[in-house]
Amino acid sequence: MPNPCKSRAVVLLSGGMDSAVCASLAQRDYDAAAVHVSYGQRTEERERQSFLAICQRLKIHDRLMVRNEAFRGIGGSALTDESIPVPDAENIGKSIPITYVPFRNAHFLAVAVSWAEVLGAEKVYIGAVEPDSSGYPDCRPAYYKAFNEVVKAGTKDGRIEIVTPLIAMHKAEIVRLGLELGAPFDLTWSCYSREDQACGACDSCALRLRAFEAAGVRDPIPYVAK
């Protein structure tokens, strides 16, 4: 049941480490509701499992799971087109990689803002990160500043705000913050290509492993033995 003592917020929760920390922040400060979007990505079933488990651990009771069929048809990304291999992490941040899903976060935010209107939520949390990232254009601060203007103009009251509490943080800082918050890192999934054990080689795995190493703690999820 909603907590009448707290204002409401909606958090986009993919099931990855950044979104889990973001959800922990949202649930700490608000009565949070979590939304998960499956979009035909290679690891969608494993990410859905993580979403449900994280919500359970954080005691987020209001959950919305939706499926976006557009990205499979659009293609152009190694995450949604199985004919495009997921590359190993070799040139992180030097150019926009083939794992970029075109304008994906706009679709996710649209769902979250729509639900926030219905719930009467005043904030939409998203765990976008600019430093130590793959360089996706929809993870830049300017993108969210512009999107907030769209939300202001296109919603009934114009008061819903998209917040990006992690956007300027390095990944190791996010790990440390998550540990302080008790974020359920053991339930998260970040790998782009596998659902049984993380590959340890894709951009997302490489960034995650570096972050835990820099923070001086062990990453609790299983990886393929090298």
ZADRENRO-112029 format. One line per field, with one value per atom (N, C-alpha, C, CB): residue number from 1; atom name; x, y, z. Coordinates in pm, whole numbers, plus 50000, padded with zeros to 5 digits. Glycine has a CB too. Example, Ala and Ser with C-alpha at 12.3 -4.5 7.8 and 13.67 -1.06 7.14 Angstrom:
% ZADRENRO-112029
num = 1/1/1/1/2/2/2/2
atomo = N/CA/C/CB/N/CA/C/CB
east = 51319/51230/51320/51131/51285/51367/51290/51408
north = 49431/49550/49670/49553/49775/49894/50003/49940
up = 50780/50780/50780/50905/50708/50714/50787/50572
//
This chain:
% ZADRENRO-112029
num = 1/1/1/1/2/2/2/2/3/3/3/3/4/4/4/4/5/5/5/5/6/6/6/6/7/7/7/7/8/8/8/8/9/9/9/9/10/10/10/10/11/11/11/11/12/12/12/12/13/13/13/13/14/14/14/14/15/15/15/15/16/16/16/16/17/17/17/17/18/18/18/18/19/19/19/19/20/20/20/20/21/21/21/21/22/22/22/22/23/23/23/23/24/24/24/24/25/25/25/25/26/26/26/26/27/27/27/27/28/28/28/28/29/29/29/29/30/30/30/30/31/31/31/31/32/32/32/32/33/33/33/33/34/34/34/34/35/35/35/35/36/36/36/36/37/37/37/37/38/38/38/38/39/39/39/39/40/40/40/40/41/41/41/41/42/42/42/42/43/43/43/43/44/44/44/44/45/45/45/45/46/46/46/46/47/47/47/47/48/48/48/48/49/49/49/49/50/50/50/50/51/51/51/51/52/52/52/52/53/53/53/53/54/54/54/54/55/55/55/55/56/56/56/56/57/57/57/57/58/58/58/58/59/59/59/59/60/60/60/60/61/61/61/61/62/62/62/62/63/63/63/63/64/64/64/64/65/65/65/65/66/66/66/66/67/67/67/67/68/68/68/68/69/69/69/69/70/70/70/70/71/71/71/71/72/72/72/72/73/73/73/73/74/74/74/74/75/75/75/75/76/76/76/76/77/77/77/77/78/78/78/78/79/79/79/79/80/80/80/80/81/81/81/81/82/82/82/82/83/83/83/83/84/84/84/84/85/85/85/85/86/86/86/86/87/87/87/87/88/88/88/88/89/89/89/89/90/90/90/90/91/91/91/91/92/92/92/92/93/93/93/93/94/94/94/94/95/95/95/95/96/96/96/96/97/97/97/97/98/98/98/98/99/99/99/99/100/100/100/100/101/101/101/101/102/102/102/102/103/103/103/103/104/104/104/104/105/105/105/105/106/106/106/106/107/107/107/107/108/108/108/108/109/109/109/109/110/110/110/110/111/111/111/111/112/112/112/112/113/113/113/113/114/114/114/114/115/115/115/115/116/116/116/116/117/117/117/117/118/118/118/118/119/119/119/119/120/120/120/120/121/121/121/121/122/122/122/122/123/123/123/123/124/124/124/124/125/125/125/125/126/126/126/126/127/127/127/127/128/128/128/128/129/129/129/129/130/130/130/130/131/131/131/131/132/132/132/132/133/133/133/133/134/134/134/134/135/135/135/135/136/136/136/136/137/137/137/137/138/138/138/138/139/139/139/139/140/140/140/140/141/141/141/141/142/142/142/142/143/143/143/143/144/144/144/144/145/145/145/145/146/146/146/146/147/147/147/147/148/148/148/148/149/149/149/149/150/150/150/150/151/151/151/151/152/152/152/152/153/153/153/153/154/154/154/154/155/155/155/155/156/156/156/156/157/157/157/157/158/158/158/158/159/159/159/159/160/160/160/160/161/161/161/161/162/162/162/162/163/163/163/163/164/164/164/164/165/165/165/165/166/166/166/166/167/167/167/167/168/168/168/168/169/169/169/169/170/170/170/170/171/171/171/171/172/172/172/172/173/173/173/173/174/174/174/174/175/175/175/175/176/176/176/176/177/177/177/177/178/178/178/178/179/179/179/179/180/180/180/180/181/181/181/181/182/182/182/182/183/183/183/183/184/184/184/184/185/185/185/185/186/186/186/186/187/187/187/187/188/188/188/188/189/189/189/189/190/190/190/190/191/191/191/191/192/192/192/192/193/193/193/193/194/194/194/194/195/195/195/195/196/196/196/196/197/197/197/197/198/198/198/198/199/199/199/199/200/200/200/200/201/201/201/201/202/202/202/202/203/203/203/203/204/204/204/204/205/205/205/205/206/206/206/206/207/207/207/207/208/208/208/208/209/209/209/209/210/210/210/210/211/211/211/211/212/212/212/212/213/213/213/213/214/214/214/214/215/215/215/215/216/216/216/216/217/217/217/217/218/218/218/218/219/219/219/219/220/220/220/220/221/221/221/221/222/222/222/222/223/223/223/223/224/224/224/224/225/225/225/225/226/226/226/226
atomo = N/CA/C/CB/N/CA/C/CB/N/CA/C/CB/N/CA/C/CB/N/CA/C/CB/N/CA/C/CB/N/CA/C/CB/N/CA/C/CB/N/CA/C/CB/N/CA/C/CB/N/CA/C/CB/N/CA/C/CB/N/CA/C/CB/N/CA/C/CB/N/CA/C/CB/N/CA/C/CB/N/CA/C/CB/N/CA/C/CB/N/CA/C/CB/N/CA/C/CB/N/CA/C/CB/N/CA/C/CB/N/CA/C/CB/N/CA/C/CB/N/CA/C/CB/N/CA/C/CB/N/CA/C/CB/N/CA/C/CB/N/CA/C/CB/N/CA/C/CB/N/CA/C/CB/N/CA/C/CB/N/CA/C/CB/N/CA/C/CB/N/CA/C/CB/N/CA/C/CB/N/CA/C/CB/N/CA/C/CB/N/CA/C/CB/N/CA/C/CB/N/CA/C/CB/N/CA/C/CB/N/CA/C/CB/N/CA/C/CB/N/CA/C/CB/N/CA/C/CB/N/CA/C/CB/N/CA/C/CB/N/CA/C/CB/N/CA/C/CB/N/CA/C/CB/N/CA/C/CB/N/CA/C/CB/N/CA/C/CB/N/CA/C/CB/N/CA/C/CB/N/CA/C/CB/N/CA/C/CB/N/CA/C/CB/N/CA/C/CB/N/CA/C/CB/N/CA/C/CB/N/CA/C/CB/N/CA/C/CB/N/CA/C/CB/N/CA/C/CB/N/CA/C/CB/N/CA/C/CB/N/CA/C/CB/N/CA/C/CB/N/CA/C/CB/N/CA/C/CB/N/CA/C/CB/N/CA/C/CB/N/CA/C/CB/N/CA/C/CB/N/CA/C/CB/N/CA/C/CB/N/CA/C/CB/N/CA/C/CB/N/CA/C/CB/N/CA/C/CB/N/CA/C/CB/N/CA/C/CB/N/CA/C/CB/N/CA/C/CB/N/CA/C/CB/N/CA/C/CB/N/CA/C/CB/N/CA/C/CB/N/CA/C/CB/N/CA/C/CB/N/CA/C/CB/N/CA/C/CB/N/CA/C/CB/N/CA/C/CB/N/CA/C/CB/N/CA/C/CB/N/CA/C/CB/N/CA/C/CB/N/CA/C/CB/N/CA/C/CB/N/CA/C/CB/N/CA/C/CB/N/CA/C/CB/N/CA/C/CB/N/CA/C/CB/N/CA/C/CB/N/CA/C/CB/N/CA/C/CB/N/CA/C/CB/N/CA/C/CB/N/CA/C/CB/N/CA/C/CB/N/CA/C/CB/N/CA/C/CB/N/CA/C/CB/N/CA/C/CB/N/CA/C/CB/N/CA/C/CB/N/CA/C/CB/N/CA/C/CB/N/CA/C/CB/N/CA/C/CB/N/CA/C/CB/N/CA/C/CB/N/CA/C/CB/N/CA/C/CB/N/CA/C/CB/N/CA/C/CB/N/CA/C/CB/N/CA/C/CB/N/CA/C/CB/N/CA/C/CB/N/CA/C/CB/N/CA/C/CB/N/CA/C/CB/N/CA/C/CB/N/CA/C/CB/N/CA/C/CB/N/CA/C/CB/N/CA/C/CB/N/CA/C/CB/N/CA/C/CB/N/CA/C/CB/N/CA/C/CB/N/CA/C/CB/N/CA/C/CB/N/CA/C/CB/N/CA/C/CB/N/CA/C/CB/N/CA/C/CB/N/CA/C/CB/N/CA/C/CB/N/CA/C/CB/N/CA/C/CB/N/CA/C/CB/N/CA/C/CB/N/CA/C/CB/N/CA/C/CB/N/CA/C/CB/N/CA/C/CB/N/CA/C/CB/N/CA/C/CB/N/CA/C/CB/N/CA/C/CB/N/CA/C/CB/N/CA/C/CB/N/CA/C/CB/N/CA/C/CB/N/CA/C/CB/N/CA/C/CB/N/CA/C/CB/N/CA/C/CB/N/CA/C/CB/N/CA/C/CB/N/CA/C/CB/N/CA/C/CB/N/CA/C/CB/N/CA/C/CB/N/CA/C/CB/N/CA/C/CB/N/CA/C/CB/N/CA/C/CB/N/CA/C/CB/N/CA/C/CB/N/CA/C/CB/N/CA/C/CB/N/CA/C/CB/N/CA/C/CB/N/CA/C/CB/N/CA/C/CB/N/CA/C/CB/N/CA/C/CB/N/CA/C/CB/N/CA/C/CB/N/CA/C/CB/N/CA/C/CB/N/CA/C/CB/N/CA/C/CB/N/CA/C/CB/N/CA/C/CB/N/CA/C/CB/N/CA/C/CB/N/CA/C/CB/N/CA/C/CB/N/CA/C/CB/N/CA/C/CB/N/CA/C/CB/N/CA/C/CB/N/CA/C/CB/N/CA/C/CB/N/CA/C/CB/N/CA/C/CB/N/CA/C/CB/N/CA/C/CB/N/CA/C/CB/N/CA/C/CB/N/CA/C/CB/N/CA/C/CB/N/CA/C/CB/N/CA/C/CB/N/CA/C/CB/N/CA/C/CB/N/CA/C/CB/N/CA/C/CB
east = 50084/50000/50088/49904/50044/50122/50139/50054/50253/50283/50229/50436/50124/50064/50154/49933/50262/50351/50458/50417/50471/50574/50514/50674/50577/50539/50577/50606/50516/50541/50647/50412/50717/50813/50807/50957/50839/50852/50999/50764/51048/51188/51193/51267/51273/51299/51403/51347/51367/51453/51478/51390/51595/51630/51670/51743/51727/51784/51935/51742/51996/52141/52184/52189/52316/52368/52332/52520/52338/52306/52159/52338/52072/51929/51894/51846/51965/51939/51977/52017/52089/52127/52026/52271/51984/51885/51754/51860/51712/51589/51603/51554/51722/51746/51732/51885/51783/51768/51621/51850/51553/51412/51327/51357/51351/51272/51307/51293/51430/51468/51393/51618/51380/51329/51181/51409/51126/50988/50918/50982/50790/50715/50728/50561/50820/50859/50773/51005/50750/50690/50792/50549/50806/50912/50854/51002/50914/50871/50989/50817/50958/51059/51009/51087/51097/51061/51146/51080/51081/51148/51135/51087/51245/51241/51306/51311/51302/51360/51509/51327/51567/51711/51748/51757/51874/51921/51898/52068/51909/51902/51772/52022/51665/51543/51485/51440/51491/51434/51515/51429/51645/51730/51714/51879/51701/51680/51544/51689/51444/51312/51318/51208/51392/51410/51476/51493/51577/51646/51551/51768/51472/51375/51284/51291/51227/51134/51203/51068/51324/51397/51438/51521/51482/51521/51400/51584/51288/51165/51129/51048/51141/51110/51202/51122/51333/51431/51409/51574/51380/51363/51222/51398/51135/50995/50923/50990/50948/50874/50755/50965/50638/50520/50451/50421/50449/50385/50484/50334/50451/50542/50466/50608/50531/50474/50577/50433/50538/50625/50558/50654/50627/50572/50670/50539/50620/50705/50694/50665/50808/50815/50863/50910/50776/50807/50882/50680/50893/50945/51093/50927/51173/51318/51363/51387/51294/51327/51308/51241/51200/51173/51268/51032/51304/51393/51534/51395/51581/51715/51824/51730/51942/52053/52134/52004/52103/52175/52208/52094/52326/52364/52278/52511/52212/52128/51996/52102/51948/51816/51819/51730/51933/51946/52050/51986/52004/52095/52194/52016/52174/52271/52392/52204/52382/52494/52559/52447/52683/52746/52772/52876/52763/52799/52951/52738/53009/53155/53216/53196/53343/53418/53449/53547/53475/53506/53652/53479/53672/53808/53826/53844/53724/53736/53623/53737/53599/53489/53503/53483/53396/53392/53454/53458/53521/53587/53488/53699/53383/53277/53152/53315/53038/52913/52911/52788/52905/52917/52788/52957/52800/52687/52585/52736/52619/52522/52424/52596/52447/52352/52219/52408/52109/51974/51915/51883/51885/51851/51737/51814/51772/51676/51594/51582/51654/51583/51524/51674/51604/51558/51437/51670/51415/51294/51170/51298/51177/51064/51040/51090/51149/51136/51079/51272/51131/51084/50938/51170/50896/50756/50662/50732/50698/50617/50617/50671/50735/50746/50670/50891/50680/50609/50458/50653/50413/50270/50218/50242/50293/50252/50260/50338/50361/50374/50251/50502/50200/50078/49961/50040/49946/49835/49850/49826/49975/50000/50005/50130/50016/50035/50178/49939/50272/50413/50474/50492/50566/50627/50767/50635/50825/50960/50962/51062/51048/51082/51233/51033/51276/51419/51468/51446/51586/51652/51801/51624/51863/52002/52101/52024/52078/52170/52303/52109/52412/52547/52626/52619/52695/52778/52925/52770/52995/53135/53141/53205/53255/53275/53162/53288/53123/53011/53050/52887/52957/52982/52966/52890/52920/52907/52775/53015/52671/52539/52487/52438/52434/52390/52270/52357/52189/52073/52107/51958/52237/52281/52352/52373/52331/52396/52304/52440/52359/52275/52187/52362/52239/52161/52035/52245/52043/51927/51814/51967/51849/51746/51694/51802/51780/51733/51627/51851/51654/51558/51432/51620/51448/51331/51240/51375/51299/51215/51129/51303/51181/51098/50982/51184/51004/50896/50790/50952/50835/50742/50661/50818/50728/50660/50550/50760/50579/50484/50375/50557/50406/50316/50238/50392/50243/50166/50062/50258/49964/49851/49895/49751/49974/50016/50156/50010/50233/50368/50464/50362/50436/50519/50605/50431/50592/50675/50817/50615/50914/51054/51131/51119/51206/51296/51426/51322/51468/51590/51692/51560/51819/51929/52037/51986/52017/52109/52249/52051/52267/52397/52473/52380/52416/52465/52608/52375/52653/52790/52887/52789/52842/52926/53006/52840/53126/53203/53147/53354/53171/53111/53154/53147/53280/53325/53251/53477/53222/53144/53003/53138/52947/52813/52813/52762/52918/52930/52937/53055/53019/53032/52900/53142/52831/52700/52603/52644/52604/52516/52542/52530/52668/52701/52649/52854/52660/52607/52455/52642/52389/52242/52192/52189/52283/52240/52174/52145/52216/52159/52188/52217/52092/52106/52188/51970/52318/52404/52402/52546/52382/52381/52265/52376/52162/52044/52047/51918/52145/52149/52208/52228/52184/52240/52275/52142/52400/52448/52494/52559/52519/52578/52486/52608/52546/52471/52440/52548/52513/52503/52460/52632/52476/52446/52348/52574/52274/52177/52212/52041/52309/52346/52460/52385/52569/52682/52722/52802/52763/52804/52929/52829/52936/53046/53179/53014/53176/53298/53374/53386/53322/53396/53327/53419/53195/53122/53147/52971/53108/53124/53067/53058/52946/52877/52947/52732/52988/53062/53195/53086/53267/53398/53387/53463/53289/53270/53233/53162/53150/53107/53224/52994/53300/53412/53516/53477/53543/53638/53588/53660/53458/53400/53415/53254/53382/53394/53541/53333/53629/53772/53821/53854/53781/53823/53765/53781/53647/53585/53642/53434/53721/53786/53698/53840/53594/53503/53480/53367/53435/53411/53273/53427/53265/53136/53066/53154/52944/52881/52813/52783/52806/52736/52835/52666/52786/52876/52924/52807/53051/53111/53166/53223/53172/53232/53381/53213/53427/53568/53657/53593/53763/53857/53978/53903
north = 49881/50000/50125/50000/50232/50356/50411/50461/50474/50536/50678/50534/50706/50840/50948/50840/50910/51008/51058/50948/50994/51032/51068/50920/51162/51192/51074/51324/51067/50956/50989/50915/50887/50899/50771/50926/50782/50666/50650/50682/50528/50502/50402/50451/50434/50339/50241/50412/50113/50011/49901/49952/49907/49807/49676/49858/49682/49565/49571/49441/49676/49693/49763/49771/49775/49829/49976/49813/50056/50198/50217/50273/50144/50160/50109/50086/50009/49959/50063/49828/50132/50240/50354/50291/50385/50491/50455/50514/50329/50284/50290/50140/50259/50268/50411/50214/50506/50648/50690/50735/50650/50688/50633/50640/50508/50446/50504/50294/50549/50613/50744/50638/50822/50958/50973/51049/50874/50882/50747/50925/50748/50623/50586/50638/50498/50474/50367/50434/50388/50288/50262/50337/50138/50103/50055/49995/50101/50061/49995/50184/49887/49812/49796/49672/49825/49814/49704/49949/49601/49502/49549/49358/49540/49596/49503/49731/49373/49277/49263/49315/49311/49299/49153/49389/49120/48982/48924/48975/49004/48954/48998/49003/49011/49068/48983/49088/48851/48767/48780/48619/48781/48794/48932/48770/49034/49168/49178/49274/49112/49112/49044/49042/48935/48867/48959/48739/49031/49124/49234/49185/49287/49391/49344/49430/49226/49175/49150/49046/49095/49065/49193/48981/49294/49421/49488/49515/49489/49546/49476/49536/49344/49267/49306/49115/49314/49347/49489/49333/49583/49723/49755/49814/49655/49673/49779/49711/49774/49857/49774/49904/49813/49730/49761/49747/49887/49924/49905/50071/49815/49779/49777/49641/49827/49825/49765/49969/49657/49593/49604/49443/49668/49686/49634/49835/49612/49564/49659/49419/49700/49787/49703/49910/49683/49599/49674/49540/49805/49885/49858/50031/49839/49833/49712/49835/49601/49483/49513/49362/49583/49618/49725/49666/49820/49928/49875/50038/49789/49731/49833/49669/49804/49898/49892/50033/49795/49782/49636/49841/49611/49474/49418/49468/49504/49456/49400/49566/49447/49406/49330/49526/49327/49258/49147/49358/49023/48910/48887/48786/48952/48939/49030/48972/49121/49211/49161/49361/49116/49063/49173/48992/49135/49227/49235/49181/49353/49363/49357/49491/49318/49327/49473/49242/49500/49637/49669/49656/49743/49780/49932/49716/50001/50146/50222/50177/50189/50250/50402/50197/50470/50616/50687/50660/50614/50679/50711/50591/50634/50659/50591/50609/50626/50564/50420/50643/50322/50182/50127/50098/50012/49947/49894/49834/49896/49858/49971/49817/50089/50199/50163/50331/50177/50154/50291/50076/50320/50455/50521/50453/50627/50713/50634/50782/50528/50437/50505/50329/50590/50645/50736/50720/50791/50871/50784/50938/50663/50570/50534/50441/50505/50467/50582/50425/50701/50816/50848/50937/50829/50855/50767/50833/50639/50547/50592/50403/50624/50661/50789/50676/50887/51014/50994/51120/50913/50884/50820/50791/50725/50659/50755/50535/50841/50939/51031/51023/51068/51151/51079/51187/50952/50875/50857/50738/50833/50808/50937/50733/51050/51175/51191/51184/51125/51133/51263/51012/51317/51445/51429/51535/51310/51285/51157/51276/51156/51035/51019/51042/50911/50883/50794/50816/50824/50740/50739/50790/50621/50606/50630/50470/50734/50768/50816/50876/50780/50815/50864/50693/50977/51028/50987/51179/51007/50961/50808/51019/50752/50607/50532/50560/50577/50515/50485/50605/50424/50390/50509/50279/50622/50743/50757/50746/50694/50704/50849/50606/50903/51043/51069/51087/50968/50989/50968/50896/50980/50979/51109/50859/51213/51341/51436/51407/51521/51614/51702/51702/51747/51834/51764/51879/51634/51557/51564/51409/51548/51547/51688/51486/51787/51925/51953/52025/51910/51931/51848/51895/51725/51639/51695/51496/51757/51817/51931/51869/52001/52105/52041/52190/51928/51855/51812/51732/51759/51714/51831/51645/51944/52062/52108/52176/52102/52149/52047/52185/51918/51815/51737/51722/51779/51712/51808/51659/51755/51837/51952/51750/51919/52021/52075/51966/52001/52046/52044/52182/51963/51967/51843/51984/51745/51625/51659/51507/51616/51643/51512/51731/51500/51387/51420/51357/51331/51354/51246/51359/51288/51198/51208/51234/51148/51170/51114/51111/51025/50961/51016/50813/51109/51141/51192/51242/51259/51314/51225/51453/51110/51026/50925/50953/50894/50784/50653/50799/50546/50417/50370/50312/50390/50349/50426/50370/50553/50633/50577/50779/50530/50471/50342/50443/50262/50141/50178/50059/50275/50315/50368/50421/50448/50499/50384/50599/50289/50174/50094/50086/50079/50007/50081/49987/50214/50294/50278/50442/50269/50259/50117/50312/50020/49880/49836/49859/49894/49856/49709/49945/49636/49492/49455/49428/49482/49453/49305/49497/49219/49075/49032/48998/49116/49083/49146/49128/49230/49306/49226/49434/49276/49215/49325/49113/49321/49426/49374/49499/49245/49189/49208/49040/49243/49265/49136/49358/49028/48913/48782/48892/48764/48635/48652/48567/48542/48543/48446/48512/48357/48259/48310/48127/48348/48412/48532/48312/48639/48758/48728/48877/48784/48750/48808/48799/48924/48987/49061/48887/49059/49115/49231/49009/49243/49351/49483/49320/49594/49726/49732/49832/49682/49694/49614/49648/49493/49411/49476/49270/49526/49586/49708/49626/49794/49913/49875/50003/49774/49728/49668/49624/49581/49518/49621/49414/49719/49825/49905/49920/49928/50006/49936/50035/49808/49734/49723/49594/49703/49695/49828/49657/49939/50071/50104/50178/50050/50072/49979/50052/49881/49790/49682/49868/49646/49540/49440/49599/49322/49218/49234/49080/49219/49218/49085/49236/49090/48967/48880/49001/48923/48839/48743/48928/48632/48533/48574/48398/48547/48573/48444/48679/48439/48327/48320/48339/48203/48186/48210/48046/48284/48313/48220/48459
up = 50000/50000/50000/50123/49930/49931/50072/49843/50097/50226/50224/50255/50302/50298/50356/50373/50425/50487/50391/50608/50277/50181/50047/50164/49978/49840/49752/49791/49634/49545/49441/49477/49398/49288/49207/49341/49081/48992/48958/48863/48963/48928/48815/49050/48712/48604/48653/48473/48655/48713/48610/48841/48549/48447/48509/48360/48629/48693/48702/48621/48643/48649/48776/48529/48793/48919/48939/48924/48833/48846/48882/48716/48815/48842/48981/48736/49031/49166/49271/49191/49249/49341/49333/49309/49212/49193/49263/49042/49251/49317/49469/49274/49518/49663/49712/49698/49635/49669/49665/49573/49559/49544/49658/49410/49694/49800/49938/49800/49953/50079/50102/50083/49995/50008/49972/49922/49902/49855/49873/49707/49850/49834/49686/49879/49657/49518/49452/49511/49324/49235/49125/49176/49083/48988/48855/49046/48747/48613/48541/48532/48471/48396/48253/48462/48157/48017/47952/47943/47901/47817/47673/47837/47598/47463/47360/47461/47389/47296/47309/47158/47419/47440/47466/47556/47443/47455/47594/47420/47695/47833/47902/47913/47827/47884/47996/47777/47985/48089/48218/48043/48206/48325/48390/48289/48309/48364/48434/48252/48379/48442/48579/48352/48587/48716/48817/48698/48772/48862/48909/48793/48818/48854/48967/48731/48951/49052/49185/49002/49179/49301/49374/49270/49300/49361/49426/49256/49356/49414/49545/49314/49545/49665/49780/49636/49751/49855/49909/49800/49820/49861/49910/49746/49903/49946/49862/50094/49732/49637/49589/49515/49628/49604/49472/49716/49433/49306/49192/49311/49101/48992/48860/49019/48758/48623/48529/48577/48462/48363/48227/48400/48133/47999/47896/47973/47777/47668/47550/47626/47499/47381/47263/47406/47166/47051/46941/46995/46954/46844/46814/46874/46918/46898/46819/47030/46835/46754/46605/46796/46575/46436/46383/46422/46469/46429/46405/46535/46494/46480/46501/46344/46442/46450/46577/46434/46666/46792/46817/46909/46870/46904/47018/46943/47093/47202/47154/47300/47039/46990/46859/46975/46793/46664/46680/46548/46678/46703/46590/46727/46476/46367/46388/46233/46487/46519/46647/46535/46644/46765/46869/46730/46996/47103/47109/47241/47090/47088/47227/47020/47232/47357/47386/47350/47512/47554/47522/47705/47416/47377/47368/47244/47324/47301/47370/47150/47497/47571/47571/47715/47529/47535/47416/47656/47326/47212/47099/47159/47088/46992/47043/46849/46985/47030/46980/46977/47069/47028/46967/47145/46905/46838/46939/46749/47068/47172/47203/47299/47149/47166/47100/47105/47174/47122/47090/47226/46962/46920/47001/46776/47070/47143/47246/47045/47299/47390/47512/47434/47578/47705/47690/47770/47571/47550/47563/47411/47509/47522/47668/47439/47740/47880/47964/47936/47942/48018/47990/47987/47867/47833/47915/47683/47927/48009/48155/47998/48207/48348/48379/48386/48291/48314/48306/48211/48212/48202/48331/48082/48384/48508/48626/48535/48627/48734/48739/48715/48623/48620/48686/48475/48656/48713/48864/48644/48908/49050/49133/49067/49065/49137/49188/49252/49121/49161/49110/49106/49189/49152/49091/49272/49105/49053/48971/49169/48869/48795/48803/48646/48865/48881/48767/49017/48716/48617/48648/48471/48640/48677/48565/48730/48487/48378/48435/48286/48366/48411/48290/48478/48306/48195/48205/48189/48319/48326/48328/48450/48294/48300/48231/48444/48114/48044/47901/48048/47828/47688/47595/47645/47647/47566/47494/47467/47547/47483/47491/47550/47381/47383/47473/47243/47501/47587/47735/47547/47768/47907/47944/47933/47865/47890/47968/47757/48054/48130/48042/48216/47927/47839/47789/47720/47772/47727/47829/47701/47956/48061/48089/48190/48073/48086/47979/48074/47857/47748/47769/47614/47817/47836/47946/47871/48046/48150/48096/48263/47996/47932/47857/47836/47794/47726/47828/47649/47941/48045/48098/48161/48120/48171/48074/48194/47945/47844/47813/47718/47836/47787/47890/47708/48018/48122/48179/48235/48249/48296/48385/48371/48487/48582/48554/48721/48474/48441/48557/48386/48659/48780/48799/48901/48714/48726/48681/48641/48760/48729/48714/48839/48605/48587/48660/48436/48749/48826/48795/48977/48790/48753/48860/48610/48976/49088/49068/49211/48971/48951/48832/48935/48759/48625/48622/48562/48726/48728/48805/48789/48850/48936/48854/49038/48901/48844/48899/48877/48825/48862/49000/48759/49036/49169/49278/49184/49252/49347/49361/49303/49252/49256/49338/49113/49322/49404/49551/49362/49585/49726/49782/49741/49702/49744/49764/49641/49671/49683/49809/49563/49845/49968/50091/49979/50089/50200/50213/50181/50098/50096/50118/49965/50109/50113/49984/50228/49873/49742/49715/49628/49658/49639/49515/49629/49519/49405/49367/49434/49465/49438/49350/49568/49340/49259/49121/49332/49095/48970/48855/48990/48735/48614/48516/48550/48465/48376/48241/48441/48230/48108/47988/48127/47875/47752/47676/47663/47703/47613/47675/47550/47806/47868/47983/47917/48011/48120/48232/48066/48209/48311/48399/48247/48333/48398/48315/48416/48382/48308/48226/48404/48105/48014/48059/47874/48126/48170/48062/48230/47938/47825/47757/47725/47766/47699/47772/47693/47710/47771/47913/47685/47926/48053/48163/48039/48131/48229/48265/48173/48164/48189/48280/48057/48253/48336/48479/48276/48490/48622/48701/48609/48639/48707/48750/48616/48664/48700/48820/48580/48824/48932/49066/48905/49069/49195/49238/49181/49142/49174/49231/49050/49167/49214/49352/49114/49380/49511/49618/49500/49575/49670/49726/49782/49650/49695/49581/49744/49616/49517/49456/49579/49327/49258/49292/49102/49347/49395/49292/49496/49165/49067/48999/48960/48940/48880/48740/48872/48714/48583/48524/48594/48393/48324/48361/48171/48395/48432/48311/48489/48329/48220/48227/48225
//
